[in-house]
């Protein structure tokens, strides 16, 4: 519960103080809704990618050695 509240407070501190930043999550949500309304298959792909593929890729890094983990950090920069 502490981690969830910390995440919520950090999100508020990041998005709320600057007025122009308040519209960013709303605009992104509207764009995602428009894409999903146009392409129905996108909703399923988004859910599968967000909750299964990306977490499995991140989890698979735990099986890699230290060299692979360090090199993957440099590749993401």
N, C-alpha and C positions, 0 to 999 in steps of 0.2 A: 504494500500500500504506500509505503514511503517513496519508493521509486516512481510509482505512478503519479503521486502528487508533485514530486520534484520535476518530472517530465512536463506536467501541466503548467507549473509555475514558470519553468524555463520557456515554454512555448508562448505564454502570455508576455513574458519579458522581451521575447524576440519580436513578436508580431504586433503587439498592441501600442507601444510608445510612439512609433512613427506613423502618422495618419495614412500615408500612401501605402505602407506595408499591410494595413488591415485589409485591403482589397485583394491582395495576392492569393490567399487561400480560396476566397470566394470565386475569383476569376478562374483559377485552376479547376475547381470543382464544377463550374459551369461548362468549361471546355471538355472535361472528362464525361460529363452528362451528355453533351452534344455528340461526342464521338460514339458513345455507347448507344444513343438513340439512332444514329445513322448506321452503325455496324453492330448488330446484335451480338455477333461472335466475340467482339472485343471485350465484353464484360467477363466472359468465361476465361479468356486468355489472361486478362488482367488479374483476376482472382487466383488462377493457377500459378501465374508467375509471381505474384506478390506473397502468396502464402505457402507455396511449395518449392518452386524452382530456385528463387533467390535465397530463401533460408537454407535450402540444401546445399547450394554452392558455398555459402558462408560457412556452414557446418563442415563441409568437406575440407575446408582449410585447416581444421583442427587435426586432421589425419596427415597433413603434409608436414614435412620437416621444417626446421627453422629457416633454412635457406630459401625454400619455396615461399614461405610466408613473408619473408623480408622482400623478396623479389616481386611478389604480388603487390606489396605496398608501394614500391617504387613505380610499378607499371600504372597504378591508379592515379598517380600525380599528374 
